[in-house]
């Protein structure tokens, strides 16, 4: 009987130890995810983006496909913050994050917030046409967004997004691919905003 009591106590201690290990493992996984996730948009943060882009470019895409990068920037975002306040600006960033997650869902694409109002989507082993389709989808969904005043639901603003797309070519690294996508984004801004431009 004494031996059974000792064994039962040992088994109980073992179960508690296993539960603690599982709890610590879950906490570690949460911390790992939080380290690469932007709290506001729920997209990957800049570190998460850099990691994914580096990993993606570490292998060549299959023949006929390319690693594509879509860079998006909210148009006149400072005006939204200045006119309606930062809480409204935060809501816009949060909502655009949801749009990007929805657009990337079901594909191998990774969406990230890489700056204040700038986001990016890494699209491994895809086609330029698919990258354009994703960017246009995001652009039209953002354009359809209505920013409403709390309480009255009155529409107080709409926002648009400009995008630039670059496809990896041999010799490109993360910096040169990002630079090419940024240059295409700049051309979208120069051409009147609310458009998608391919490098």
ZIDA-V979086 format. One record per pair of residues at least 6 apart in sequence whose ideal C-beta (glycine too) atoms are under 6 Angstrom apart, sorted by the first residue. I is the first residue (numbers start at 1). GAP is how many residues later the second one is. Records with the same first field share a line. If there is no record, write none. Layout:
BEGIN
I=GAP ; GAP
END
This chain:
BEGIN
36=8 ; 9 ; 11 ; 12
38=7 ; 75
40=53 ; 54
41=52 ; 56 ; 72
42=55
43=54 ; 68 ; 69 ; 70
44=68
46=68
48=64
49=63 ; 65 ; 71
52=58 ; 70
53=69 ; 121
54=120
56=11 ; 66 ; 68
57=117
61=6 ; 64
62=63
65=60
66=101 ; 102
67=57 ; 101
68=55 ; 58 ; 63 ; 99
69=53 ; 97 ; 108 ; 112
70=51 ; 61 ; 65 ; 93 ; 95
71=49 ; 93 ; 110 ; 111 ; 114
72=47 ; 89 ; 91
73=45 ; 89 ; 112
74=43 ; 85 ; 87
75=85 ; 87 ; 118
77=40
80=9
81=8
92=67
96=46
99=39 ; 42 ; 43
100=11 ; 19
101=10
103=31 ; 34 ; 35
104=7 ; 17
108=16
109=12 ; 14
110=12
111=10
112=8
113=6
114=6
123=8
128=39
131=34
135=28 ; 30 ; 61
136=60
139=22
142=19
143=17
146=9
147=9 ; 10
148=7
149=7
160=34
162=26 ; 27 ; 31
163=33
164=17 ; 20 ; 21 ; 24 ; 33
165=19 ; 33
166=11 ; 14 ; 15 ; 33
168=9
180=19
184=13 ; 15
187=10
188=7 ; 9
END
